[in-house]
Amino acid sequence: MADEPIRKQTAALLKGALKTTQGTLVLYPDRLVHVGSAFAAGGPAFGALGVLVGSAMMKRNADRKAAAGGKGVTTIPLSDVVELRRAKQGLGKNLLEVATAGGQTYKFGAKYDKWRDDIVPALEELGRSATDDGEGTVRVS
């Protein structure tokens, strides 16, 4: 597996209306990985500085944790992705949702438009075909 990330951002993995896992979303050339972090939940308790320091620490540790896998790490091989969608949840109207061949869907607190622009070329680099309908859905084959 390639180790150099294409894109990395602090983002939540949204699991239903109220449950989220804060962490870092990382796009590698062959996979999309969300690395959960317990520090993300406690960072806001220390104010704005705590949030900034926590975000920096999560991003720095994400690659090591993604490679190790295990609890708190969600890995989506790009070979399994069948659709990218613009999703809504609460006030967020431009969230990234990823559907896989196995029927699972994953929703992230990250901007669909920005991540689509990096995920689609990564998919195409793997020989996958991506068709954007212009309405907020990219179908992958």
C-alpha positions as CSV (number, residue, x, y, z in Angstrom):
1,M,0.0,0.0,0.0
2,A,1.2,3.5,-0.8
3,D,2.1,5.5,2.3
4,E,1.9,9.1,1.1
5,P,-1.4,10.7,1.7
6,I,-3.1,12.7,-1.0
7,R,-5.3,14.7,1.3
8,K,-5.7,14.8,5.1
9,Q,-8.3,16.7,7.2
10,T,-9.8,16.7,10.7
11,A,-13.3,15.3,10.1
12,A,-16.0,13.3,12.0
13,L,-17.3,9.9,10.9
14,L,-21.1,10.4,11.3
15,K,-23.0,7.4,12.5
16,G,-26.7,8.3,12.6
17,A,-28.3,11.5,13.8
18,L,-26.5,11.9,17.1
19,K,-23.5,9.6,17.1
20,T,-20.1,10.8,15.7
21,T,-16.5,9.8,16.0
22,Q,-14.1,12.7,15.7
23,G,-10.8,12.1,14.1
24,T,-8.9,12.5,10.8
25,L,-9.9,11.6,7.3
26,V,-7.0,10.6,5.1
27,L,-7.0,9.8,1.4
28,Y,-4.2,7.5,0.2
29,P,-3.8,6.5,-3.5
30,D,-5.6,3.1,-2.8
31,R,-7.8,3.8,0.2
32,L,-9.8,6.2,2.3
33,V,-9.2,6.0,6.0
34,H,-10.8,7.6,9.1
35,V,-8.8,7.5,12.2
36,G,-10.8,8.2,15.3
37,S,-9.3,10.1,18.2
38,A,-10.3,10.3,21.9
39,F,-8.4,13.6,22.1
40,A,-10.8,15.2,19.7
41,A,-13.6,14.9,22.2
42,G,-11.6,16.5,25.0
43,G,-9.8,19.2,22.9
44,P,-12.8,21.7,23.0
45,A,-12.6,21.6,26.9
46,F,-9.4,23.5,26.6
47,G,-10.8,26.2,24.3
48,A,-9.6,27.3,20.9
49,L,-6.0,26.5,21.7
50,G,-7.0,23.0,22.7
51,V,-8.8,22.5,19.4
52,L,-5.9,23.7,17.4
53,V,-3.3,21.6,19.3
54,G,-5.7,18.6,19.2
55,S,-6.2,18.9,15.4
56,A,-2.5,19.1,14.8
57,M,-1.8,16.1,17.0
58,M,-4.6,14.0,15.3
59,K,-3.2,14.7,11.8
60,R,0.3,13.9,12.9
61,N,-0.7,10.6,14.4
62,A,-3.2,9.6,11.7
63,D,-0.7,7.9,9.3
64,R,0.8,5.8,12.1
65,K,-2.6,4.7,13.4
66,A,-3.9,4.1,9.8
67,A,-1.0,1.8,9.1
68,A,-1.5,-0.1,12.4
69,G,-5.3,-0.5,11.9
70,G,-7.4,-1.8,14.7
71,K,-10.0,-0.1,16.9
72,G,-11.0,3.4,15.8
73,V,-9.7,2.9,12.3
74,T,-12.2,2.7,9.4
75,T,-10.6,1.7,6.0
76,I,-12.4,1.9,2.7
77,P,-10.4,0.4,-0.2
78,L,-11.0,2.6,-3.3
79,S,-11.5,-0.7,-5.2
80,D,-14.7,-1.1,-3.2
81,V,-16.2,2.4,-3.8
82,V,-19.2,2.4,-6.1
83,E,-20.6,5.9,-5.4
84,L,-19.7,9.3,-3.9
85,R,-22.6,11.4,-2.8
86,R,-23.3,14.9,-1.5
87,A,-25.2,14.2,1.8
88,K,-27.0,16.2,4.4
89,Q,-27.1,15.9,8.1
90,G,-28.3,18.6,10.5
91,L,-27.0,22.0,9.2
92,G,-24.4,20.3,7.0
93,K,-25.6,20.3,3.4
94,N,-22.4,19.4,1.6
95,L,-21.1,16.4,3.4
96,L,-19.1,13.5,1.8
97,E,-20.9,10.1,1.7
98,V,-19.2,7.0,0.3
99,A,-21.0,3.9,-0.8
100,T,-19.2,0.5,-1.2
101,A,-19.9,-2.6,-3.3
102,G,-20.8,-4.4,0.0
103,G,-23.7,-2.1,0.6
104,Q,-22.1,-0.1,3.4
105,T,-22.3,3.7,3.4
106,Y,-20.0,6.1,5.3
107,K,-20.8,9.7,6.0
108,F,-18.0,12.2,6.9
109,G,-18.0,15.7,8.2
110,A,-15.9,16.9,5.2
111,K,-16.9,18.9,2.2
112,Y,-18.1,16.7,-0.6
113,D,-16.9,19.1,-3.4
114,K,-13.3,19.3,-2.1
115,W,-12.9,15.6,-1.4
116,R,-14.6,14.6,-4.7
117,D,-12.0,16.5,-6.6
118,D,-9.2,14.4,-5.0
119,I,-11.0,11.0,-4.7
120,V,-12.1,10.9,-8.4
121,P,-8.5,11.2,-9.8
122,A,-7.3,8.6,-7.3
123,L,-10.1,6.2,-8.5
124,E,-9.1,6.8,-12.1
125,E,-5.5,6.2,-11.3
126,L,-6.5,2.7,-10.2
127,G,-8.3,2.1,-13.5
128,R,-11.8,2.9,-12.2
129,S,-14.3,4.9,-14.2
130,A,-16.1,7.8,-12.5
131,T,-19.2,9.5,-13.9
132,D,-20.3,12.8,-12.2
133,D,-24.1,13.5,-12.7
134,G,-23.6,17.2,-11.8
135,E,-26.3,16.8,-9.1
136,G,-24.0,15.6,-6.3
137,T,-23.5,12.0,-7.2
138,V,-20.4,10.3,-8.7
139,R,-21.0,6.7,-9.9
140,V,-17.9,4.5,-10.0
141,S,-17.4,1.4,-12.1
